[in-house]
Amino acid sequence: MSAALLLKQRHALIQQQLHADGRVLALDLARQLDVSEDTIRRDLREMAAAGLCQRVYGGALPLAPDGGTLTQRKQAAPERKARLAQAAASLVRAGQVLFLDAGSTNLAIASALPQLALTVITNAPSIAMALMEHPEIELIMAGGRVDRRAGASLGPQALRTVERMHPDLCFLGACGADAHAGITAFNYDEAEFKRSIAGASKAVVVAATSDKLGTAAPFGVLATGLLQHLVLEADADAAHAAAFERLGVHVIRARA
């Protein structure tokens, strides 16, 4: 491969390989295209700035899907999310303290919770409303400024609400989920809140639709080694599931 490849040609080839393989490594690309690693890193930075990929250590991943507002996300694939929710809710035991993060899949988990005595903490008004009529749940709402796009209270007041809480299970929302990049988010304040509550929890659960696997968003939330349970769709890519399992994550598949 000639080193004289034009910039647009390199970018097109990188994008083709990213779509074919699901990730690219700077060192491999430099060898393949016969250019320096610095050139490839610059290419990846430019592609990331254009929204074509997400830079990660050593290379790049496809950019996590942006599902839009919470209202838009609730309308997308409700049956798939309901099956994920049923599988995730199977982890819940009577007497536990749960944290339910904002998100359309976690809203489905709220609806799927068993009729048990539980304490549920949430920063999501939609989840709090869904649980208002659950007779055995003690509900704690983390308040503060509500980010309408995230559908969640974020910022200092919400952080203060949860800083002394230590949930048994934290159901964490994810924009991107990759065994190497970990769990990631699009919103800086949201990522900060997620990191705080995940770090205070005894176990962290992520339920992820298949389109989020092998992708990354700009802000890191949780390293894979700190994730205990990953709930996937029945037909989720086996290679992605195996990569998480090799790092010690308990992978649960929803029913087909």
Secondary structure by P-SEA (a helix, b strand, c coil): ccccccaaaaaaaaaaaaaacccccaaaaaaaacccaaaaaaaaaaaaaaccbbbccccccccccccccaaaaaacaaaaaaaaaaaaacccccbbbbbbcccaaaaaaaaaccccbbbbbbccaaaaaaaccccccccccccccccccccccccaaaaaacccbbbccccccccbbbcccccccccaaaaaaaaaaaaaccbbbbbbccccccccccccccccccccbbbbcccccaaaaaaaaaaccccccccc
